Amino acid sequence: MSTSNPSLQTGLEDLLGDLKFARRSDDLGRLALLAYCEVRRWARVAGEPALAQHSMDLFNQHPHTNRETFITEVDALIAELTQAGQRVSGNNPLSQ
């Protein structure tokens, strides 16, 4: 999907900022809320069903054995969200 929806891009920037701030602050509750609810919502609006599914699976597929595992998986979700944002904005170098 390649679109230049400004509200979608602004929403992504806000979401990434919130996720990164919660990550730096070590606020696991906020990370969980953002990763499960907000990432999934943004991904659905942006037409990124795989990202929405990954967000849901992060919480529904298996319990996290420890804090580090959860943080590692959230970091991967943040990276995937960043890549999805590049696809949505049309800045994907792989789409050449």
N, C-alpha and C positions, 0 to 999 in steps of 0.2 A: 504494500500500500504506500503510495506516495502522495502526500497532501501537505498543504502549508496552512493548516488550521491553526491560527494563532492561539486560540484558547486551549487547544490540545497541547501545543508546545509550552505554553505558560503553565498549564497544569502539571506537565511533566517536570519542568524546572522546579516548581514548588515541591512536588513530591520527592524528587531527588534530593533537594535541599533538606527537607524534613527527615528523610531516611538517613542522610549523612550526618545530620546533627544528632539524631537519636543514637546513631552508631558511635559517634565520638563521645557522647554523654553516657554511653553504656546503659541506656534506658531500654531494657529488654521489652517491657510492656508496650512502650510506644512503637518499638521496632515491629513487634508482633502485630499490633493493630494496623500499622501502615502496610506491612508486607502482605497481610491477609486481605484486608478490606480495600485499601486505597490503590494498591498496585493492581489488584484484580479489576477494580472498577475502571481504572485508567486503561488497562489493557483491553477490556471489552469495548470501551468507547473507541479506542484507536484501531480496532480490528486486529488485535494480536491475541488470538485464542490460545496459542501455545504458552504465552507468558501468563495469561489468566489461569490456565491449568496448572502451571508450575507454582504459582502463588498459592493456589488451593492445596496442591499436593504437599507443599512444604509443611502444612499443618495437619492434613488429613491422612497421609499415607503411613507415617510412622512417628513414634515419639522421639524426641531428641534426647540422646543419652547424656549430654552435658552442654554447658553454656558455649563452649568453644565450637562444638558441632553446629549449634544453632547460628552462631555468629558467622561461621564459614558459609553456611547455606544462604544466609541473608546477604552476605557479600556477593555471592554468585547471582542472587536475584537482582541486586542493584546493578551488577554488570550487564545482566540480560536486559534489564529495563533501559539502561543507557543505549544498548544496541538497538532495541526496539524503537527508541526515540530517534535514532539516526535513520532507521528505515522509514519511519513515519514522516520525518522532515525531508526525506530525499537525499540525505547526506551519507548514503551508504556506498563506500568505495567498491563493494562487491557487486553492485548492480550495474556496472559498466558494460 
